[in-house]
């Protein structure tokens, strides 16, 4: 699954593979900073780091709900 999150001035592109575990790659555009994760918790930590503390505080609940509920309903 591919999706994008906007964290001005960046766009964060996610390439997710969720079979037994949620893993994938994050790329922050336009500077191209890239990171990989192998668990939903790692994804959330990377999003905080790439988006910034203030952005994370404003959007954390919505993002966590979007990604953790998806993982729980598919893999519980």
N, C-alpha and C positions, 0 to 999 in steps of 0.2 A: 504494500500500500504506500502510495506517495501522498504527502500533503504538505502544505506550507502554513507557517505561522508568521505573522507580522509583528516585529519588535523594533519599532522605529529607532534608528535608521536602517535596520536590517530586516531581511526576510530570511526565515529559517526554513530550509527544505528538509523534510524527513523522508527517508526511505526505510520503511518498516517491513520486517518479516516476522510474522507471529504464527509459529506452529506450536512447538512445545514451550518456547520462551519468546518473549518479545525482544527482538534484537534489530539492529540496523545502524544507519549512519545519519548524522546531522551535518548539514553544510550551511554556514552562515554567509549570506550574500549581502553585499557585493565583494567582501574581502576574501571569501573562499575558505575561511577557517572551517576545518572538518574534524569531527570526532565520531567515534563508534561506541556503541553500548550493547550490552547483552542481557538487560533486564529492565523492566519498567521503571524501577527506582533509579537506575543509571540514566535513563532517558530524562527523567524529571530533574535530576541534578545538573545534567548538561544543559537543559533548557534554561535553568536558572542562571548558569554561568554565561551562556551565550546571549541571553536577553537582558541581563542586568538585574540587580537586586530590586530596584523600584518597579520595573516592568513585571518581574516575577511576583512581587507582593500584590500587584493589581490584578494579575491574571492566574495566579496559582490554583485557586479552587476550580475554576472552569477547566483548566488544562488537566489537572489531576483527575477530575471526574471523567473527562473525555477519554483519557488513556487507561486509567485503572479499571473503570467499569467495563470497557471493551475487553480488557484482558481477563477480568474475573468471569464475565459471562461466557466467554469462549473456552476458558481453560480451567474453570473451577471443577 
